[in-house]
Amino acid sequence: MNRLSIIIPVYNGEKYLEKTLEGLITQTVENFEVILVDDGSTDSTAEICKKYCDEYNDFYYIYQEHKGVYAARNKGIEKAKCEYLLFLDCGDILTDGTVEAIFKCSDENDADVITGRCWRNGDIEYEYDKALDIIATMPEVEKLESWLLRNEDLGAKAIRKKIFDLYDIRFLDLTAHGELLFIMQIVMKGVKISGCPDFILEKTVKHIEDGFSQFQMPTYENLKSASYVISEIFEMGKTAILKETGNFDGDESYIQDIIFMAYQFYLDNFYRMYWYMDEKTLVLMKEEFEKYVEYVLPERFKKLQTFNEDLRLPYIYIDKKEAAAEPEFTIFFDLTDESEYKPFLRSLYAQSYPFFELMVSESRWGSDAFPEEFRKMENIVVLPDKNFHTQARKLAKSRKCIEIRKGTSLDRRVLRETALSKAPAFTAQYVFSQKRQTLNARKTLKDKGLNLS
């Protein structure tokens, strides 16, 4: 009898879907079902789903008009018939022994939630999730464990179906970031949670050439959704503390953990993608920071500043012209191969460090290969081709100048690590090149099946 329902919502997933399904058919046990929910795809997703469903008895295909990933997951919950549910995204891969490890953990611990590890694998990101690693080592996890606040990867969670039915828990109709709220709603019910280090999810971080999904973009709507999620988690934490202690002051360690998580969440998912945000969104983000001022302890905010010393906190740039006028780096766009323009620029603007300006010659700016999506960026300076480098160095607002002649995608950490090195301005090019080379080397080793600790 099947014990696990694996629910996979798919929308135009032809590029990554087969990787996910192949990872399921090579599992070391077979007593699970796979529910594919096609959320109105317009590519070959339906054909791929039907091919696997025709070949494997426990693969099921459901089609719905395009309603979004949360509605698709809810549809999967209604159709699931097994003891545990697990949600994968298109491109997620379970390592071969994962399903067997989930069953073993269930038999040994009788857990309601089994949580594993997550390896993030992509062209600009490749590392194990630290928070998930820590939780995975715990045989039993308390509901007020702060590391759970950093556990929003659904694919690394197997959850008893009766929990959904008993507490009527479903995904809310949010624009983004609903996974963390969904998980915390379950956690706060006081269910039994067990870590399982042999449960490993390989999370495919989409290639930079694919651009960002609507969930990843730092839009006003997504920020409003994130604000709602964090407010709900704050209230759940407050309620839990009142229930257990009968008193709430706001300086409780768990509440401070929630506030720290909120600040870090806004920084990582919004502020570090600064140039994609409009003024309205920036203003709202600053308001969200100020919402918790009355609660956050000075030592916690100091810790936040230390973790993000590259971002110049507590100051937050609202005016993009001001941010553009105070860059840490001036980057000269010297690519000659036009096919490299888009992947490089996408990796540049995906950097976890936003304070740079980009100098571009008129001919490169005028090329059809220069992506339209970047023409609106307010930190780009266009200069005549004649004496481009001389003029660029003369007009540069930063003394740390970096010339880009190789168009390969940048690891998303390279600018931040260069900034944190605090090297003298005249060594910026050297430090940047070394950081870029080192991070690329680590990726090459990973691609060859090796690893650096």
C-alpha positions in Angstrom: 0.0 0.0 0.0 1.3 3.5 -0.9 2.4 5.6 2.0 3.4 8.9 0.4 1.7 11.2 -2.1 4.1 13.4 -4.0 2.3 16.4 -5.3 3.9 18.3 -8.2 2.3 21.5 -9.5 3.5 22.3 -13.0 3.2 25.4 -15.2 5.1 25.4 -18.5 7.7 23.1 -17.0 8.9 21.3 -20.1 12.5 22.3 -19.4 12.9 20.8 -15.9 9.9 18.4 -15.4 11.6 15.2 -16.7 14.5 15.7 -14.3 12.1 15.6 -11.4 10.2 12.6 -12.6 13.3 10.6 -13.4 14.4 11.2 -9.8 11.2 9.5 -8.6 11.3 6.4 -10.7 14.9 5.6 -9.5 13.8 5.6 -5.8 14.8 2.5 -3.8 11.2 1.8 -2.8 8.0 1.9 -4.8 5.1 2.4 -2.4 4.3 6.1 -3.2 2.1 7.9 -5.7 2.8 10.9 -7.8 0.1 13.5 -8.5 0.9 15.9 -11.4 -1.2 19.1 -11.4 -1.0 20.9 -14.7 -1.8 24.5 -13.9 -2.9 25.4 -17.5 0.4 24.9 -19.2 0.7 26.1 -22.9 4.0 24.2 -23.7 4.6 20.4 -23.9 4.0 19.9 -20.1 0.8 17.9 -20.7 2.5 15.5 -23.1 5.4 14.8 -20.7 2.9 14.2 -17.8 0.8 11.8 -19.8 3.8 9.9 -21.0 4.9 9.1 -17.5 1.3 8.4 -16.3 0.9 5.9 -19.1 4.1 4.1 -18.2 3.7 4.1 -14.4 0.6 3.0 -12.6 0.9 5.3 -9.6 1.4 8.5 -11.6 -1.7 10.6 -12.0 -2.4 13.6 -14.1 -4.8 16.5 -13.2 -5.5 19.5 -15.4 -6.8 22.9 -14.2 -7.2 26.3 -15.7 -4.3 28.6 -14.7 -5.0 29.6 -11.1 -1.5 29.6 -9.6 0.8 27.3 -7.7 -1.1 27.5 -4.4 -4.4 26.5 -6.0 -2.6 23.6 -7.8 -1.1 22.3 -4.5 -4.6 22.5 -2.9 -6.0 20.5 -5.7 -3.3 17.9 -5.1 -4.1 17.8 -1.4 -7.8 16.9 -2.2 -6.7 14.1 -4.6 -4.0 12.6 -2.4 -4.8 9.3 -0.7 -1.6 8.4 1.3 -0.5 8.8 4.9 2.1 11.5 4.1 2.2 14.3 1.5 5.3 15.9 0.0 5.3 18.9 -2.4 7.9 19.2 -5.1 8.4 22.0 -7.6 9.2 21.4 -11.2 13.0 20.8 -11.3 13.2 19.5 -7.7 15.0 16.1 -7.4 14.8 13.7 -4.5 18.0 11.7 -4.1 17.5 8.0 -4.7 17.2 6.8 -1.1 15.0 9.7 0.1 11.6 8.1 0.1 13.0 5.0 1.9 14.6 7.4 4.5 11.2 9.1 5.0 9.5 5.8 5.7 12.3 4.7 8.1 12.0 8.0 10.0 8.2 7.6 10.2 8.5 4.0 11.6 11.2 5.0 14.2 9.7 8.3 15.4 6.0 8.3 14.4 6.5 12.0 13.3 3.8 14.2 11.8 6.4 16.2 9.9 9.6 14.8 8.6 12.1 17.4 7.5 15.3 16.8 5.5 18.2 18.6 3.9 18.3 20.8 0.7 21.1 21.1 -1.8 20.6 24.3 -3.9 22.0 23.6 -7.3 22.2 26.2 -10.1 24.6 28.2 -12.2 24.9 31.0 -9.7 24.0 29.2 -6.4 25.2 25.8 -5.2 25.2 25.0 -1.5 23.4 23.1 1.3 20.8 25.1 3.2 22.2 25.7 6.7 18.9 26.0 8.5 17.6 22.7 7.1 20.9 21.0 7.9 20.6 21.9 11.5 16.9 20.8 11.8 17.6 17.6 10.0 20.0 16.5 12.8 17.2 16.8 15.5 15.2 13.6 16.3 12.5 15.9 17.8 12.0 19.6 17.0 10.2 22.0 19.4 7.6 24.3 17.8 9.4 27.4 19.0 12.7 26.3 17.5 14.0 29.4 15.8 15.6 27.5 12.9 12.1 26.5 11.7 11.6 30.2 10.8 14.1 29.7 8.0 12.6 26.5 6.6 10.3 27.4 3.7 11.5 24.7 1.3 8.4 22.5 0.9 10.2 19.8 -1.0 12.2 19.0 2.1 9.1 18.2 4.2 6.9 15.1 4.4 3.7 16.0 6.3 0.9 13.7 7.5 -2.3 14.2 5.6 -4.5 14.0 8.7 -2.9 17.3 9.8 -4.4 19.1 6.8 -7.8 17.6 7.4 -7.8 17.9 11.2 -6.9 21.7 11.2 -8.3 22.5 7.7 -4.9 23.8 6.6 -4.5 24.8 3.0 -2.4 27.2 0.9 -3.7 30.7 0.9 -4.2 32.7 -2.3 -1.1 34.9 -2.0 1.1 36.2 -4.8 4.3 34.9 -3.3 6.1 33.6 -0.1 3.1 31.6 1.1 5.2 28.5 1.8 6.6 29.8 5.1 3.2 30.7 6.5 1.9 27.3 5.4 4.7 25.5 7.2 4.4 27.6 10.3 0.7 27.1 10.6 1.4 23.4 10.8 4.3 23.9 13.3 2.2 26.0 15.6 -0.3 23.2 16.1 2.3 21.4 18.2 2.7 18.4 15.9 5.6 16.1 16.2 8.5 17.1 14.0 11.6 14.9 13.3 14.7 15.6 11.3 15.9 13.1 8.8 19.5 13.7 7.4 19.1 11.0 4.8 16.2 12.9 3.2 17.8 15.1 0.6 16.2 17.4 -1.8 18.2 18.8 -4.7 16.6 22.1 -5.5 17.2 23.3 -9.0 17.9 27.0 -9.0 16.8 28.0 -12.4 19.4 29.1 -14.9 20.1 32.8 -15.0 19.1 32.8 -18.7 15.6 31.9 -17.7 15.2 35.2 -15.8 13.2 35.5 -12.6 9.8 34.0 -11.9 6.9 36.1 -10.8 7.5 34.8 -7.2 11.1 35.9 -7.2 10.6 39.5 -8.4 10.7 42.2 -5.7 7.3 43.7 -6.7 4.9 45.7 -4.6 2.4 42.9 -4.7 5.0 40.3 -3.6 6.1 42.6 -0.8 2.5 43.0 0.4 2.2 39.3 0.4 5.5 38.9 2.4 4.3 41.5 4.8 1.1 39.6 5.5 3.0 36.3 6.0 5.4 37.8 8.4 2.6 39.6 10.4 0.7 36.3 10.7 3.8 34.5 11.9 4.5 37.3 14.4 1.0 37.0 15.8 1.2 33.2 16.0 4.5 33.6 17.9 2.9 36.1 20.3 -0.1 33.8 20.8 2.1 30.8 21.6 4.1 32.8 24.1 1.0 34.1 25.8 -0.4 30.6 26.0 2.7 29.1 27.5 3.7 32.0 29.9 0.6 34.1 30.3 2.7 37.2 29.5 4.1 39.0 26.4 6.7 41.8 26.6 8.1 41.7 23.1 11.7 41.0 24.2 11.2 37.2 24.3 13.9 35.4 22.5 11.5 33.7 20.0 9.9 37.1 19.1 13.3 38.6 18.6 14.1 35.6 16.3 10.9 36.3 14.3 11.8 40.0 13.9 15.4 39.1 12.9 14.0 36.7 10.3 11.6 39.3 9.0 14.4 41.9 8.6 16.7 39.4 6.9 13.8 38.2 4.7 13.2 41.7 3.4 16.9 42.3 2.8 17.5 39.1 1.0 14.4 38.9 -1.1 13.9 42.6 -1.8 16.6 45.1 -0.9 19.4 43.1 -2.4 17.5 43.2 -5.7 17.3 46.9 -5.4 17.3 47.9 -9.0 14.2 45.9 -9.8 12.2 47.7 -7.1 10.2 50.8 -7.8 9.9 53.8 -5.4 6.5 52.6 -4.1 7.9 49.2 -3.2 11.0 50.8 -1.6 8.8 53.0 0.6 6.8 50.0 1.7 9.9 48.0 2.6 11.2 50.9 4.8 7.8 51.0 6.5 8.0 47.3 7.2 11.3 47.8 8.8 9.9 50.6 11.0 6.9 48.4 12.0 9.0 46.4 14.5 11.2 49.2 15.9 9.3 49.2 19.1 10.1 45.5 19.7 13.6 44.9 18.3 16.3 44.9 20.9 19.4 47.0 20.1 21.8 44.0 20.3 19.6 42.1 17.8 19.6 45.0 15.4 23.4 45.4 15.8 23.7 41.7 14.9 21.6 42.3 11.8 23.9 45.2 10.8 26.9 42.9 11.3 25.4 40.2 9.1 24.7 42.7 6.5 27.5 45.2 6.9 27.8 45.6 3.1 24.3 47.2 3.0 25.1 50.4 4.9 22.3 49.8 7.5 20.4 51.4 9.2 20.2 53.8 6.3 17.9 52.5 3.5 18.0 54.1 0.1 14.5 55.1 -1.1 15.7 57.5 -3.9 17.3 55.5 -6.7 19.2 58.6 -7.9 20.8 58.8 -4.5 21.8 55.2 -4.6 23.1 55.5 -8.1 25.2 58.5 -7.0 26.9 56.5 -4.2 28.1 53.2 -5.8 30.8 51.0 -4.2 31.9 49.8 -7.7 32.0 51.2 -11.2 31.7 48.4 -13.8 32.8 48.8 -17.4 30.8 46.8 -19.8 33.4 45.6 -22.3 31.8 42.4 -23.8 32.3 41.9 -27.5 30.2 38.8 -27.9 26.6 40.0 -28.1 25.3 36.5 -27.2 26.8 37.1 -23.7 25.0 40.3 -23.1 21.7 38.9 -21.6 23.1 36.1 -19.4 25.8 38.4 -18.0 23.5 41.3 -17.3 21.0 39.0 -15.6 23.7 37.6 -13.4 24.9 41.1 -12.6 21.5 42.4 -11.5 20.9 39.2 -9.6 24.0 39.9 -7.4 23.4 40.0 -3.7 25.1 43.3 -3.6 23.3 46.2 -5.3 25.6 49.3 -4.9 27.3 49.5 -8.3 27.1 51.6 -11.5 27.4 50.2 -15.0 29.2 52.1 -17.7 28.1 51.2 -21.3 29.2 52.5 -24.7 26.6 53.9 -27.1 27.2 51.1 -29.6 26.6 48.4 -27.1 23.7 50.2 -25.6 22.2 50.6 -29.0 22.7 47.0 -30.0 19.5 44.8 -30.4 21.4 42.3 -28.1 21.2 44.7 -25.1 18.2 43.4 -23.3 15.2 45.8 -23.1 14.6 44.8 -19.4 17.8 46.6 -18.3 17.3 49.8 -20.2 15.3 51.2 -17.4 17.9 50.6 -14.7 18.9 53.9 -13.2 22.5 53.0 -12.4 23.5 52.7 -16.0 25.6 55.4 -17.6 25.8 55.5 -21.4 28.9 57.2 -22.9 30.2 57.7 -26.5 32.4 55.0 -28.0 35.2 57.4 -28.6 37.6 57.5 -25.7 35.0 55.4 -23.8 37.4 54.1 -21.1 39.0 57.5 -20.5 35.6 59.2 -20.1 34.3 56.3 -18.0 37.2 56.5 -15.5 36.8 60.3 -15.4 33.1 60.2 -14.7 33.1 57.1 -12.4 31.5 57.8 -9.0 33.6 55.1 -7.4 37.3 54.6 -7.3 36.8 50.8 -7.4 36.7 50.2 -11.1 36.1 46.8 -12.7 36.3 45.9 -16.4 34.2 43.0 -17.6 35.5 41.3 -20.7 34.3 37.7 -20.0 30.6 37.2 -20.4 30.1 34.1 -18.3 27.5 34.4 -15.6 28.6 35.7 -12.3 28.1 33.7 -9.1 25.6 35.8 -7.2 28.0 36.3 -4.3 31.0 37.7 -6.1 30.3 41.4 -5.8 29.3 41.1 -2.2 32.5 39.1 -1.3 34.5 41.7 -3.1 32.8 44.5 -1.1 33.3 42.7 2.2 37.0 42.2 1.5 37.5 45.9 2.1 40.6 45.9 -0.1 42.1 49.2 -1.3 40.3 50.8 -4.3 43.2 50.2 -6.7 43.0 46.4 -6.1 39.3 46.1 -6.9 39.8 44.5 -10.3 42.2 41.9 -8.9 40.0 41.0 -5.9 36.9 40.8 -8.1 38.7 38.5 -10.6 40.1 36.3 -7.8 36.6 36.0 -6.2 35.1 35.2 -9.5 37.7 32.6 -10.3 37.4 30.9 -6.9 33.6 30.7 -7.0 33.7 29.4 -10.5 36.2 26.7 -9.5 34.0 25.6 -6.7 31.1 25.2 -9.1 33.3 23.2 -11.5 34.3 20.8 -8.7 30.7 20.4 -7.7 29.7 19.7 -11.3 32.3 16.9 -11.4 30.8 15.3 -8.3 33.5 16.7 -5.9 32.9 19.1 -3.0 34.8 21.6 -1.0 33.9 22.0 2.7 
